[in-house]
């Protein structure tokens, strides 16, 4: 009995040693496993880091009785991200995992993504594995697969463009007044009854007030005299000329009363006469309810000779009586048009009144003053005054919100813009500006929704959508949205879309005062492989902003230069 126990113990120990020996061998030879990562350097796009890992398992490594759990992990300062693991088994294991042959070897494959955190900029992607045979397990040494994450899309400048609503200010406003003098048949004298007509009184008042106003000047006085198309043509020619003169004589008296110089009057006057007003006749007939209207119009279209026209129309005896009573008297007239330019305040006056005497100005002048103001504080003061005086003007509230955005005062900007939206819901400019606030507050989805609803507001919206598309990892779309803009973000989108040369040309025409323009130029040239340009631009960027040293030192865009002495000198 004792001998049987010894044999059982021996066999059990042998199994244990065999298992441990198998695991030890796998651990010792784990360095023979070869891994490849795509991309070779991890990249962040749209807030995520995607990866593909393939591991080649050599022949005679994977013990037939072993189970191995492989776990990719991203380790960074302050934490680690354990990625999706996969389990494989040897040929003799009874389980449902993928089998790796002992004689043939095989491969392990992983694909996935993880959420990017700023601390992950520097770190290690590694493969961890735990091998198990029965109840024994051993952790294989972690294998480093990749260094850090390229996060160049995070360079995007979140500087969406707000839009100010346009004013309708006109410094010169054209005004005009119309009046008619009507005549009896075959007469050209101006009757007293005509001079007491309402339109003539209004004309005389208009001329007098324009002459007395300091900010108004006459721009034109037109007299057009007509005869009706009935009667002999020579008579009508004489009548229309005489009517023109009688209207002119009347106006001379009006202008004389208004004390307009004769010289000015001659410059302003435009006189003409029309012997037979067929155009006016046709227009009145078309607007009438005369029974034979269509027949009359057909005659006018068929015949161009005025004598024939008159004869054919007079043949319609009953109809002609209606024409003689209702249509022809209206054509025996002189039309008078007086044009005046009202000259508004100068820019200097508007700027002064907007601050010191805003009651002097109208809505459009106040909006214009706000646009003219050079500093944001003055703009805000003017637009706030405008909202108080014109509570129903959505443009005033929008422009106040616009200025608050530029000042970084998002709370007051949102209040002003929400008021603008109450007044005119859905206006494209206001919608864009609400999107600007949402984006600056970090609400990308709301911002995107607003911008897409505001495309009628102009190409500022395209710029804003370009920013969104960079953040979403849609770089080709971003390039398209930026096509009318030469900016840092335009160059960045081109770079991220793989258009290195275009990015380089674009950043060259962008105003270089901002240090990030030089930094991006260095990144672009790092991808192109122009070492001198990398160093020159990186040096300038850091001279303008020393805080960029730390970023450049760990930026994997510059990984090929980490050991470069010039690079080290610049970033240290």
Buried (B, 14 or more C-beta within 10 A) or exposed (E): EEEEEEEEEEEEEEEBEBBEEBBEBBBEEBEBBEBEBEEEBBBBBBBEBBBEBBBEBEEBBBBBBBBBBBBBBBBBEEEBBEBEBBBBBBBEBEEEBEBBBBEEBBEBEBEEBBEBBEEBBBBBBBBBBBBBBBEEBBEBEBBEBBBBBBBBBEBBBBBBBBBBBEBEBEBEEEEEBEBBBBBEEBEBEBEEEBBEBEBBEEBBEBBBEBBEEEEBBBBBBBBBBBBBBBBEBEEBBBBBBBBBBBBBEBBBEBBEEBEBEEEEBEEBBEBEBBBBBBEBBBEBBEEBEBEBBEEBBEBBEEBEEBEEBBEBBEEBEEBBEBBBEBBBBBBBBBBBBBBBBBEBBEEEBBBBBBEEEBEBBEBBBBBBBBBBBEEBEBBBBBBBBBBEBBEEBBBBBBBBBBBBBBBEBBEBBBBBBBBBBEBBEEBBBBBBBBBBBBBBEEBBEBBBBBBBBBBEBBBBBBBBBBBBBBBBBBBEBBBBBBEEBBBBBBBBBBBBBEBBEBBBBBBEEBEBEBBBBBBBBBBBBBBBEBBEBBBBBBBBBBEBBEEBBEBBBBBBBBBEBBEBEBBEEBBE
